[in-house]
């Protein structure tokens, strides 16, 4: 999966379109959760591919979408990276 392209698509799409994209990856996000995640998109760094996602960022995602959805999201990321 090309994460840079996916992130760019998410930035350009409406909240409802992002909701549909997330569902395609079996992640059910509410519109409120999508709106809470949007500001975090600008914090994502390419070098995390080499260093891992910092715990401070993961904490922000947890605050936005909760523990279970955060675990699901990051597990999908980790499994796709293998």
DRENROGU-282700 format. One line per field, with one value per atom (N, C-alpha, C): residue in three letters; y, x negated, z negated; residue number from 1. Coordinates in nm, 3 decimals, padded with zeros to 5 digits, always signed. Each point is the difference from the previous one (the first is absolute). Example, Ala and Ser with C-alpha at 12.3 -4.5 7.8 and 13.67 -1.06 7.14 Angstrom:
REM DRENROGU-282700
type <- ALA ALA ALA SER SER SER
v <- -00.569 +00.119 +00.120 +00.105 +00.119 +00.109
u <- -01.319 +00.089 -00.090 +00.035 -00.082 +00.077
w <- -00.780 +00.000 +00.000 +00.072 -00.006 -00.073
seq <- 1 1 1 2 2 2
REM end
This chain:
REM DRENROGU-282700
type <- UNK UNK UNK UNK UNK UNK UNK UNK UNK UNK UNK UNK UNK UNK UNK UNK UNK UNK UNK UNK UNK UNK UNK UNK UNK UNK UNK UNK UNK UNK UNK UNK UNK UNK UNK UNK UNK UNK UNK UNK UNK UNK UNK UNK UNK UNK UNK UNK UNK UNK UNK UNK UNK UNK UNK UNK UNK UNK UNK UNK UNK UNK UNK UNK UNK UNK UNK UNK UNK UNK UNK UNK UNK UNK UNK UNK UNK UNK UNK UNK UNK UNK UNK UNK UNK UNK UNK UNK UNK UNK UNK UNK UNK UNK UNK UNK UNK UNK UNK UNK UNK UNK UNK UNK UNK UNK UNK UNK UNK UNK UNK UNK UNK UNK UNK UNK UNK UNK UNK UNK UNK UNK UNK UNK UNK UNK UNK UNK UNK UNK UNK UNK UNK UNK UNK UNK UNK UNK UNK UNK UNK UNK UNK UNK UNK UNK UNK UNK UNK UNK UNK UNK UNK UNK UNK UNK UNK UNK UNK UNK UNK UNK UNK UNK UNK UNK UNK UNK UNK UNK UNK UNK UNK UNK UNK UNK UNK UNK UNK UNK UNK UNK UNK UNK UNK UNK UNK UNK UNK UNK UNK UNK UNK UNK UNK UNK UNK UNK UNK UNK UNK UNK UNK UNK UNK UNK UNK UNK UNK UNK UNK UNK UNK UNK UNK UNK UNK UNK UNK UNK UNK UNK UNK UNK UNK UNK UNK UNK UNK UNK UNK UNK UNK UNK UNK UNK UNK UNK UNK UNK UNK UNK UNK UNK UNK UNK
v <- -00.117 +00.117 +00.124 +00.097 +00.127 +00.095 +00.008 +00.081 +00.149 +00.046 +00.142 +00.038 -00.084 +00.026 -00.008 -00.099 -00.014 +00.123 +00.045 +00.118 +00.124 +00.014 +00.113 -00.006 -00.118 -00.018 +00.038 -00.043 +00.031 +00.150 +00.068 +00.146 +00.072 -00.054 +00.068 -00.037 -00.109 -00.050 +00.058 -00.007 +00.044 -00.101 +00.040 -00.090 -00.128 +00.012 -00.119 -00.091 +00.058 -00.081 -00.072 +00.067 -00.062 -00.115 +00.020 -00.107 -00.124 +00.019 -00.111 -00.068 +00.080 -00.055 -00.084 +00.053 -00.072 -00.133 +00.002 -00.125 -00.103 +00.044 -00.094 -00.073 +00.060 -00.062 -00.060 -00.018 -00.058 +00.082 +00.131 +00.090 +00.091 -00.012 +00.078 +00.126 +00.114 +00.127 +00.088 +00.066 +00.097 +00.129 +00.085 +00.130 +00.082 -00.009 +00.072 -00.051 -00.131 -00.056 +00.043 +00.002 +00.045 +00.144 +00.083 +00.141 +00.017 -00.088 +00.006 -00.047 -00.092 -00.051 +00.093 +00.077 +00.085 +00.086 +00.072 +00.083 -00.081 -00.127 -00.084 -00.041 +00.007 -00.039 +00.081 +00.127 +00.086 -00.032 -00.077 -00.036 -00.126 -00.075 -00.127 +00.026 -00.078 +00.019 -00.126 +00.019 -00.111 -00.081 +00.064 -00.072 -00.102 +00.008 -00.099 -00.140 -00.009 -00.131 -00.071 +00.078 -00.054 -00.002 +00.095 +00.014 -00.050 -00.021 -00.037 +00.124 -00.022 +00.110 +00.036 +00.128 +00.039 -00.019 -00.035 -00.022 +00.126 +00.117 +00.125 +00.013 -00.042 +00.005 -00.105 -00.119 -00.105 +00.045 +00.069 +00.052 +00.099 +00.082 +00.095 -00.074 -00.105 -00.080 -00.068 -00.054 -00.063 +00.099 +00.123 +00.101 +00.032 -00.013 +00.033 -00.112 -00.126 -00.110 -00.114 +00.010 -00.104 -00.111 -00.080 -00.105 -00.109 -00.052 -00.116 +00.035 +00.114 +00.039 +00.037 +00.056 +00.031 -00.129 -00.099 -00.129 -00.062 +00.004 -00.055 +00.071 +00.133 +00.080 -00.029 -00.001 -00.022 -00.145 -00.094 -00.140 -00.017 +00.065 -00.006 +00.062 +00.110 +00.066 -00.093 -00.060 -00.088 -00.122 -00.060 -00.119 +00.032 +00.117 +00.039 +00.030 +00.038 +00.034 -00.122 -00.116 -00.123 -00.052
u <- -00.084 +00.084 -00.088 +00.032 -00.073 +00.062 -00.062 +00.056 -00.002 -00.101 -00.006 +00.120 +00.031 +00.114 +00.131 +00.012 +00.121 +00.020 -00.106 +00.012 +00.038 -00.057 +00.035 +00.147 +00.048 +00.141 +00.090 -00.037 +00.079 +00.006 -00.111 -00.004 +00.092 +00.012 +00.077 +00.147 +00.037 +00.138 +00.088 +00.130 +00.097 +00.003 +00.059 +00.010 +00.073 +00.108 +00.077 -00.082 -00.079 -00.086 -00.107 -00.055 -00.100 +00.064 +00.122 +00.072 +00.013 +00.028 +00.012 -00.135 -00.105 -00.135 -00.037 +00.026 -00.032 +00.075 +00.125 +00.079 -00.058 -00.060 -00.064 -00.116 -00.055 -00.108 +00.053 +00.132 +00.067 -00.022 -00.003 -00.009 +00.122 +00.087 +00.122 -00.023 -00.014 -00.023 +00.124 +00.034 +00.110 -00.052 +00.092 -00.042 -00.075 +00.042 -00.069 -00.144 -00.019 -00.135 -00.086 +00.057 -00.075 -00.043 +00.090 -00.034 -00.108 +00.001 -00.102 -00.136 +00.001 -00.125 -00.063 +00.080 -00.052 -00.120 +00.005 -00.118 -00.127 +00.016 -00.116 -00.071 +00.070 -00.061 -00.125 +00.000 -00.114 -00.121 +00.021 -00.111 -00.073 +00.060 -00.059 -00.128 -00.102 -00.132 -00.044 -00.061 -00.053 -00.102 -00.080 -00.107 +00.054 +00.131 +00.059 -00.004 -00.013 -00.014 -00.126 -00.100 -00.128 -00.012 +00.064 -00.016 +00.119 +00.112 +00.123 +00.080 +00.126 +00.090 -00.023 -00.025 -00.026 +00.124 -00.025 +00.109 +00.084 -00.062 +00.076 +00.107 -00.033 +00.098 +00.109 -00.040 +00.098 +00.098 -00.050 +00.087 +00.103 -00.041 +00.094 +00.108 -00.041 +00.097 +00.097 -00.053 +00.086 +00.104 -00.042 +00.092 +00.109 -00.034 +00.094 +00.099 -00.048 +00.087 +00.013 -00.065 +00.012 -00.103 -00.009 -00.102 +00.020 +00.121 +00.021 -00.022 +00.050 -00.019 -00.145 -00.068 -00.142 -00.080 +00.028 -00.068 +00.026 +00.123 +00.036 -00.076 +00.000 -00.067 -00.149 -00.067 -00.144 -00.036 +00.084 -00.025 +00.008 +00.095 +00.011 -00.124 -00.048 -00.121 -00.121 -00.015 -00.114 +00.007 +00.116 +00.014 -00.021 +00.040 -00.020 -00.146 -00.075 -00.140 -00.091 +00.054 -00.082 -00.025
w <- +00.000 +00.000 +00.000 +00.080 +00.005 -00.102 -00.118 -00.107 +00.031 +00.070 +00.035 +00.088 +00.096 +00.087 -00.079 -00.087 -00.081 -00.089 -00.066 -00.086 +00.080 +00.119 +00.084 +00.041 +00.034 +00.036 -00.117 -00.119 -00.118 -00.024 +00.022 -00.018 +00.097 +00.121 +00.105 +00.003 -00.063 +00.008 -00.109 +00.025 -00.100 -00.115 -00.111 -00.115 +00.038 +00.074 +00.039 +00.091 +00.091 +00.087 -00.081 -00.100 -00.087 -00.077 -00.044 -00.071 +00.088 +00.127 +00.095 +00.020 +00.015 +00.016 -00.123 -00.118 -00.124 -00.006 +00.040 -00.001 +00.095 +00.110 +00.092 -00.067 -00.104 -00.077 -00.131 -00.007 -00.118 -00.126 +00.016 -00.115 +00.006 -00.100 -00.003 -00.084 +00.068 -00.068 +00.013 -00.108 +00.005 +00.062 +00.039 +00.056 -00.104 -00.126 -00.107 -00.016 +00.010 -00.010 +00.118 +00.117 +00.118 -00.017 -00.048 -00.021 -00.108 -00.099 -00.105 +00.052 +00.097 +00.056 +00.103 +00.069 +00.110 -00.039 -00.113 -00.034 -00.022 -00.035 -00.025 +00.129 +00.112 +00.127 +00.032 -00.039 +00.028 -00.087 -00.107 -00.089 +00.046 +00.091 +00.044 +00.078 -00.032 +00.060 +00.074 +00.114 +00.081 -00.078 -00.082 -00.070 -00.101 -00.031 -00.090 +00.059 +00.134 +00.063 -00.050 -00.040 -00.046 -00.152 -00.065 -00.145 -00.080 +00.066 -00.070 -00.037 -00.027 -00.035 -00.147 -00.030 -00.139 -00.088 -00.123 -00.096 -00.020 +00.011 -00.017 +00.108 +00.122 +00.109 -00.022 -00.040 -00.026 -00.109 -00.100 -00.107 +00.054 +00.095 +00.061 +00.080 +00.069 +00.076 -00.097 -00.111 -00.102 -00.052 -00.023 -00.050 +00.103 +00.128 +00.107 +00.029 -00.004 +00.044 -00.101 -00.113 -00.102 +00.016 -00.105 -00.005 +00.104 +00.012 +00.088 +00.147 +00.043 +00.140 +00.028 -00.100 +00.017 +00.017 -00.084 +00.012 +00.137 +00.044 +00.131 +00.111 -00.004 +00.102 +00.006 -00.115 -00.001 +00.030 -00.039 +00.038 +00.151 +00.063 +00.147 +00.064 -00.056 +00.050 -00.013 -00.117 -00.024 +00.092 +00.012 +00.084 +00.148 +00.044 +00.139 +00.029 -00.103 +00.017 +00.008 -00.035 +00.000 +00.138
seq <- 1 1 1 2 2 2 3 3 3 4 4 4 5 5 5 6 6 6 7 7 7 8 8 8 9 9 9 10 10 10 11 11 11 12 12 12 13 13 13 14 14 14 15 15 15 16 16 16 17 17 17 18 18 18 19 19 19 20 20 20 21 21 21 22 22 22 23 23 23 24 24 24 25 25 25 26 26 26 27 27 27 28 28 28 29 29 29 30 30 30 31 31 31 32 32 32 33 33 33 34 34 34 35 35 35 36 36 36 37 37 37 38 38 38 39 39 39 40 40 40 41 41 41 42 42 42 43 43 43 44 44 44 45 45 45 46 46 46 47 47 47 48 48 48 49 49 49 50 50 50 51 51 51 52 52 52 53 53 53 54 54 54 55 55 55 56 56 56 57 57 57 58 58 58 59 59 59 60 60 60 61 61 61 62 62 62 63 63 63 64 64 64 65 65 65 66 66 66 67 67 67 68 68 68 69 69 69 70 70 70 71 71 71 72 72 72 73 73 73 74 74 74 75 75 75 76 76 76 77 77 77 78 78 78 79 79 79 80 80 80 81 81 81 82 82 82
REM end
